[in-house]
Amino acid sequence: MFDFSRLNKGLEKRCLDKLKRFLYDEWMINGGVLMMKRAFSGVQPTGNIHIGNYLGALRQFVELQETMDCFYCIVDLHSITVPQDPKELYEHSLDVAALYIATGLDPKKSTIFIQSTVPAHAELAWLLQCNSYTGELSRMTQFKDKSRNQESAPTGLFTYPILMAADILLYDANVVPVGNDQKQHIELTRDLAIRFNNKFGETFVVPEGKFNTFGARIMALDDPTKKMSKSAENPFSLISLLDTPQKVKKSIMRATTDSESEIRYDEENKPGISNLLTIYSLFSGLSISDLEKKYEGCGYGTFKKDLVEIINESLKDIQDRYQEIRKSDELIQILKEGKEKASEIANQTLIRAKKNLGFVLL
């Protein structure tokens, strides 16, 4: 932290303003003190994390921890909006925690914890739920999609955007790195924060969503018109971070392309090969135009074989680190420490909200 009030005495105002603007994206000034902005996000423990999650979200998590105060959780409370096997939920929660670390999250830089170990999430969700409306929840597109063709949907599926808002607001998050499909949820979170602040006094930081542009949506390998999903029936429609080299090869070699042979980025007319080019670019660091030049005159077979190698090389380091930490005492200790740090921040916010609502605090 740096105290700007000290600078004011010996520095011209215009220089200070320039410095503030330079630092604005990743820092904030609170009471004259320069502080790192805070980021929050989470992943559900419903099956293995796939490369769409990794390229679209987790890599952004890793980048942000270098410049922001980051809180990343395993959102297990969200996962039970649909039926879960208790044993699988337990194991998958630890799987995701281990993958967080294996993909590059550093517990010394980021707070990593399991959502349900911090009771304030559920309590604040109730307070926010009592200040939300059925109309705004019924307009959420993800609820419409997930409840379609169901005679009666679980109540949690209807109200879980409120829990998501509580997750974010508990940590005074300035930035929320999420996929483009979560824009509506971020807008609801902002609306709830502003509504609460206006009714009961300044309580919550109003967050901003941080959305990737390139690579934000990695599409299914068997149907490039649909987003890659953990719930896909076809196991070869996605690549999980823990897939074997043989599984990766089968998934890529079977990936839908088109009847041409030209390797060219064209989302509208060539969605399959465009999706593969995006994956190749993100894993290799090469631009799309460089890849188009590299494979000019080559067939899809050569391109896919090279892509298999690139993906497997990238996943090997992740898988090695995952195996090293998954069954270790280190993982449990990281989650315990994360729980303590998260609870300290979350409880402060919860107390502030309850006080402003008029609850008796003993």
C-alpha positions as CSV (number, residue, x, y, z in Angstrom):
1,M,0.0,0.0,0.0
2,F,1.1,3.6,-0.7
3,D,-0.3,6.6,1.1
4,F,-1.2,9.2,-1.6
5,S,-1.8,11.9,1.1
6,R,2.0,12.1,1.6
7,L,2.6,12.6,-2.0
8,N,0.2,15.5,-2.2
9,K,2.6,17.7,-0.1
10,G,5.6,17.4,-2.4
11,L,4.1,16.5,-5.8
12,E,2.3,18.6,-8.4
13,K,-1.4,17.7,-8.7
14,R,-1.0,17.0,-12.4
15,C,1.7,14.5,-11.8
16,L,-0.4,12.8,-9.1
17,D,-3.4,12.6,-11.5
18,K,-1.3,11.0,-14.2
19,L,0.0,8.4,-11.7
20,K,-3.6,7.7,-10.6
21,R,-4.7,7.2,-14.2
22,F,-1.8,4.9,-14.9
23,L,-2.6,2.7,-11.9
24,Y,-6.4,2.9,-12.3
25,D,-6.9,-0.5,-14.0
26,E,-5.4,-2.6,-11.2
27,W,-5.3,-0.3,-8.2
28,M,-7.7,1.8,-6.2
29,I,-7.5,4.6,-3.8
30,N,-9.4,4.1,-0.5
31,G,-9.2,6.8,2.1
32,G,-6.1,8.3,0.5
33,V,-4.4,4.9,0.5
34,L,-3.4,3.1,-2.7
35,M,-4.6,-0.6,-2.6
36,M,-4.6,-3.4,-5.0
37,K,-8.0,-4.0,-6.6
38,R,-9.7,-7.3,-5.7
39,A,-10.8,-10.0,-8.1
40,F,-13.2,-12.9,-7.3
41,S,-14.3,-15.9,-9.3
42,G,-15.1,-19.6,-8.9
43,V,-15.6,-22.9,-10.7
44,Q,-18.2,-25.6,-10.0
45,P,-16.9,-29.1,-8.9
46,T,-19.1,-30.9,-11.4
47,G,-16.7,-33.1,-13.4
48,N,-13.2,-32.4,-14.6
49,I,-12.2,-28.9,-15.8
50,H,-11.9,-28.9,-19.6
51,I,-9.7,-26.8,-21.9
52,G,-12.6,-24.4,-22.5
53,N,-12.6,-23.6,-18.7
54,Y,-8.8,-23.4,-18.7
55,L,-8.3,-21.2,-21.8
56,G,-11.4,-19.0,-21.1
57,A,-11.1,-18.6,-17.3
58,L,-8.3,-20.2,-15.4
59,R,-5.4,-18.7,-17.4
60,Q,-7.0,-15.3,-16.8
61,F,-7.2,-16.1,-13.0
62,V,-3.4,-16.8,-13.1
63,E,-2.6,-13.6,-14.9
64,L,-4.7,-11.5,-12.5
65,Q,-3.0,-12.8,-9.4
66,E,0.1,-10.9,-10.4
67,T,-1.5,-7.5,-10.1
68,M,-4.6,-8.0,-8.0
69,D,-5.7,-9.4,-4.6
70,C,-7.5,-12.5,-5.8
71,F,-10.0,-14.8,-4.2
72,Y,-10.9,-18.0,-6.1
73,C,-13.2,-20.6,-4.7
74,I,-14.7,-23.9,-5.6
75,V,-18.4,-23.1,-5.7
76,D,-19.8,-26.4,-4.4
77,L,-23.0,-24.8,-3.1
78,H,-23.9,-23.9,-6.7
79,S,-23.3,-27.5,-7.9
80,I,-26.2,-28.9,-5.8
81,T,-28.8,-27.0,-7.8
82,V,-28.9,-30.3,-9.7
83,P,-28.6,-33.7,-8.1
84,Q,-25.0,-34.7,-7.1
85,D,-23.6,-38.0,-5.8
86,P,-22.1,-37.0,-2.4
87,K,-18.9,-39.0,-2.8
88,E,-18.3,-37.6,-6.3
89,L,-19.0,-34.0,-5.1
90,Y,-16.4,-34.5,-2.3
91,E,-13.7,-35.8,-4.7
92,H,-14.5,-33.3,-7.4
93,S,-14.2,-30.4,-5.0
94,L,-10.6,-31.5,-4.1
95,D,-9.9,-32.2,-7.8
96,V,-10.8,-28.6,-8.8
97,A,-8.7,-27.2,-5.9
98,A,-5.7,-29.3,-7.0
99,L,-6.2,-28.2,-10.6
100,Y,-6.4,-24.5,-9.6
101,I,-2.9,-24.9,-8.2
102,A,-1.7,-27.2,-11.0
103,T,-2.7,-24.6,-13.6
104,G,-0.6,-21.9,-11.9
105,L,-2.6,-20.3,-9.1
106,D,-0.1,-19.6,-6.2
107,P,-1.6,-19.8,-2.7
108,K,0.8,-17.1,-1.7
109,K,-0.7,-14.7,-4.2
110,S,-4.3,-15.9,-4.4
111,T,-6.8,-17.0,-1.7
112,I,-8.1,-20.5,-2.7
113,F,-11.0,-22.0,-0.7
114,I,-14.2,-24.0,-0.9
115,Q,-17.4,-22.0,-0.9
116,S,-19.3,-24.1,1.6
117,T,-16.6,-23.7,4.3
118,V,-17.5,-20.0,4.6
119,P,-21.1,-19.8,6.0
120,A,-21.4,-16.1,5.1
121,H,-22.1,-17.1,1.5
122,A,-25.4,-18.7,2.3
123,E,-26.4,-16.0,4.9
124,L,-25.7,-13.1,2.6
125,A,-27.6,-14.9,-0.2
126,W,-30.7,-14.9,2.0
127,L,-30.3,-11.1,2.8
128,L,-30.0,-10.4,-1.0
129,Q,-32.8,-12.8,-1.9
130,C,-35.1,-10.7,0.3
131,N,-34.2,-7.7,-1.7
132,S,-34.6,-9.2,-5.1
133,Y,-37.7,-10.0,-7.3
134,T,-39.1,-13.0,-9.0
135,G,-39.4,-11.1,-12.2
136,E,-35.7,-10.4,-12.6
137,L,-34.8,-14.0,-11.7
138,S,-37.3,-15.4,-14.2
139,R,-35.6,-13.4,-16.9
140,M,-32.2,-15.1,-16.4
141,T,-31.5,-17.0,-19.6
142,Q,-29.5,-19.7,-18.0
143,F,-32.4,-20.6,-15.8
144,K,-34.6,-20.8,-18.9
145,D,-32.1,-23.0,-20.6
146,K,-31.6,-25.4,-17.7
147,S,-35.2,-25.7,-16.7
148,R,-36.5,-26.1,-20.3
149,N,-38.7,-29.3,-20.7
150,Q,-38.8,-29.7,-16.9
151,E,-42.3,-29.9,-15.4
152,S,-40.9,-28.5,-12.1
153,A,-37.4,-27.1,-11.6
154,P,-35.5,-27.0,-8.3
155,T,-35.9,-23.8,-6.4
156,G,-32.1,-23.5,-6.1
157,L,-31.8,-23.4,-9.9
158,F,-34.1,-20.4,-9.8
159,T,-32.4,-18.5,-7.0
160,Y,-28.7,-19.4,-7.6
161,P,-27.9,-16.1,-9.3
162,I,-28.5,-14.5,-5.9
163,L,-26.0,-16.8,-4.3
164,M,-23.5,-15.9,-7.1
165,A,-24.1,-12.2,-6.3
166,A,-23.4,-12.9,-2.6
167,D,-20.2,-14.7,-3.6
168,I,-18.9,-11.7,-5.4
169,L,-20.2,-9.0,-3.0
170,L,-18.8,-10.6,0.1
171,Y,-15.2,-9.9,-0.9
172,D,-15.7,-6.3,-2.1
173,A,-14.6,-7.5,-5.5
174,N,-13.8,-4.8,-8.0
175,V,-13.3,-7.3,-10.9
176,V,-15.0,-10.6,-11.7
177,P,-13.2,-12.6,-14.4
178,V,-15.9,-14.8,-16.0
179,G,-17.1,-16.1,-19.4
180,N,-19.3,-14.0,-21.7
181,D,-22.2,-16.2,-20.8
182,Q,-22.1,-14.8,-17.3
183,K,-22.7,-11.1,-18.3
184,Q,-26.4,-11.2,-17.3
185,H,-25.4,-12.5,-13.8
186,I,-22.8,-9.8,-13.4
187,E,-25.5,-7.2,-14.3
188,L,-27.9,-8.7,-11.7
189,T,-25.1,-8.6,-9.1
190,R,-24.5,-4.9,-9.9
191,D,-28.2,-4.1,-9.7
192,L,-28.6,-5.8,-6.3
193,A,-25.5,-4.0,-4.9
194,I,-26.8,-0.6,-6.1
195,R,-30.3,-1.3,-4.8
196,F,-29.0,-2.4,-1.4
197,N,-26.7,0.6,-1.2
198,N,-29.5,3.0,-2.1
199,K,-32.0,1.5,0.4
200,F,-29.7,0.9,3.4
201,G,-26.6,3.0,2.9
202,E,-23.2,2.3,1.4
203,T,-22.5,-1.4,1.9
204,F,-21.2,-3.2,-1.2
205,V,-18.6,-2.5,-3.8
206,V,-20.3,-2.5,-7.2
207,P,-18.2,-4.9,-9.3
208,E,-17.2,-4.9,-13.0
209,G,-17.2,-8.1,-15.1
210,K,-13.9,-8.9,-16.9
211,F,-14.6,-10.8,-20.1
212,N,-12.1,-12.3,-22.5
213,T,-12.5,-11.4,-26.1
214,F,-10.4,-13.9,-28.0
215,G,-10.9,-17.5,-26.8
216,A,-13.7,-16.6,-24.4
217,R,-15.9,-19.4,-25.8
218,I,-14.2,-22.6,-26.8
219,M,-16.7,-24.7,-28.7
220,A,-17.5,-28.4,-28.6
221,L,-15.3,-30.5,-30.8
222,D,-18.2,-32.5,-32.2
223,D,-20.5,-29.5,-32.7
224,P,-18.7,-26.2,-33.1
225,T,-22.0,-24.3,-32.8
226,K,-22.3,-25.2,-29.2
227,K,-20.0,-24.2,-26.2
228,M,-17.7,-26.9,-24.9
229,S,-19.5,-28.4,-21.8
230,K,-18.8,-30.8,-18.9
231,S,-22.3,-32.2,-19.3
232,A,-21.9,-33.3,-23.0
233,E,-23.0,-36.8,-23.7
234,N,-20.2,-37.4,-26.2
235,P,-16.9,-37.8,-24.3
236,F,-15.0,-36.7,-27.4
237,S,-16.8,-33.4,-27.6
238,L,-14.4,-31.9,-25.0
239,I,-10.8,-32.3,-23.7
240,S,-10.4,-32.4,-19.9
241,L,-7.2,-31.2,-18.3
242,L,-6.7,-34.7,-17.0
243,D,-7.3,-36.6,-20.2
244,T,-4.7,-39.1,-21.4
245,P,-2.6,-38.3,-24.5
246,Q,-4.6,-41.1,-26.3
247,K,-8.0,-39.5,-25.4
248,V,-6.7,-36.1,-26.5
249,K,-5.6,-37.6,-29.8
250,K,-9.0,-39.2,-30.5
251,S,-10.9,-36.1,-29.5
252,I,-8.9,-33.9,-31.9
253,M,-8.7,-36.3,-34.8
254,R,-12.5,-36.8,-34.6
255,A,-13.2,-33.1,-34.3
256,T,-15.7,-31.8,-36.8
257,T,-14.3,-29.6,-39.6
258,D,-15.8,-29.2,-43.1
259,S,-15.6,-30.6,-46.6
260,E,-12.8,-28.2,-47.6
261,S,-9.1,-28.6,-46.8
262,E,-8.1,-25.0,-46.4
263,I,-6.9,-24.0,-42.9
264,R,-8.6,-20.6,-42.6
265,Y,-10.2,-18.7,-39.8
266,D,-13.9,-18.1,-40.7
267,E,-16.3,-18.6,-37.8
268,E,-19.4,-18.3,-40.0
269,N,-18.5,-20.7,-42.8
270,K,-15.8,-22.8,-41.1
271,P,-16.7,-22.9,-37.4
272,G,-15.0,-26.3,-36.8
273,I,-11.5,-25.4,-38.1
274,S,-11.9,-21.8,-36.6
275,N,-12.4,-23.4,-33.2
276,L,-9.4,-25.6,-33.6
277,L,-7.3,-22.6,-34.7
278,T,-8.4,-20.7,-31.6
279,I,-7.3,-23.6,-29.4
280,Y,-4.0,-24.0,-31.2
281,S,-3.3,-20.3,-30.9
282,L,-4.0,-20.1,-27.2
283,F,-1.9,-23.1,-26.4
284,S,1.0,-22.2,-28.6
285,G,1.1,-18.4,-28.4
286,L,1.1,-18.2,-32.2
287,S,-1.4,-15.8,-33.8
288,I,-4.2,-17.0,-36.1
289,S,-2.5,-15.4,-39.1
290,D,0.8,-17.1,-38.3
291,L,-1.0,-20.4,-38.1
292,E,-2.8,-19.8,-41.4
293,K,0.6,-19.2,-43.1
294,K,2.2,-22.1,-41.4
295,Y,-0.4,-24.6,-42.6
296,E,-1.0,-23.0,-46.0
297,G,-1.4,-25.9,-48.5
298,C,-1.5,-28.5,-45.7
299,G,-4.5,-30.7,-45.1
300,Y,-6.5,-31.0,-41.9
301,G,-4.7,-34.2,-40.9
302,T,-1.3,-32.6,-40.5
303,F,-2.8,-29.6,-38.7
304,K,-4.7,-31.9,-36.3
305,K,-1.6,-34.1,-35.5
306,D,0.4,-31.0,-34.6
307,L,-2.4,-29.7,-32.5
308,V,-2.5,-33.0,-30.6
309,E,1.2,-32.6,-29.7
310,I,0.8,-29.0,-28.7
311,I,-2.1,-29.8,-26.3
312,N,-0.5,-32.9,-24.8
313,E,2.8,-31.0,-24.1
314,S,0.8,-28.2,-22.4
315,L,-1.3,-30.6,-20.3
316,K,1.7,-32.7,-19.2
317,D,3.0,-30.1,-16.8
318,I,-0.5,-29.5,-15.4
319,Q,-1.1,-33.2,-14.9
320,D,2.3,-33.8,-13.2
321,R,1.7,-31.0,-10.7
322,Y,-1.9,-32.2,-10.2
323,Q,-0.7,-35.7,-9.3
324,E,1.9,-34.3,-7.0
325,I,-0.6,-32.3,-4.9
326,R,-4.0,-34.0,-5.2
327,K,-3.5,-36.5,-2.3
328,S,-1.1,-34.3,-0.3
329,D,-1.5,-32.7,3.1
330,E,-0.4,-29.5,1.4
331,L,-3.7,-29.2,-0.5
332,I,-5.8,-29.5,2.7
333,Q,-3.6,-27.0,4.4
334,I,-4.0,-24.5,1.5
335,L,-7.8,-24.9,1.7
336,K,-7.8,-24.4,5.5
337,E,-5.7,-21.3,5.2
338,G,-7.9,-20.0,2.3
339,K,-11.0,-20.6,4.4
340,E,-9.6,-18.6,7.3
341,K,-8.6,-15.6,5.1
342,A,-11.8,-15.7,3.1
343,S,-13.9,-15.9,6.3
344,E,-12.2,-12.9,7.8
345,I,-13.1,-10.7,4.8
346,A,-16.5,-12.2,4.2
347,N,-17.6,-11.8,7.8
348,Q,-16.7,-8.2,7.8
349,T,-19.0,-7.6,4.8
350,L,-21.8,-9.7,6.3
351,I,-21.7,-7.7,9.5
352,R,-21.8,-4.5,7.6
353,A,-24.8,-5.6,5.6
354,K,-26.7,-6.9,8.8
355,K,-25.9,-3.7,10.7
356,N,-27.3,-1.6,7.8
357,L,-30.4,-3.8,7.7
358,G,-31.1,-3.2,11.4
359,F,-30.2,-6.6,12.8
360,V,-29.1,-6.8,16.4
361,L,-25.4,-7.7,16.5
362,L,-24.2,-9.4,19.7
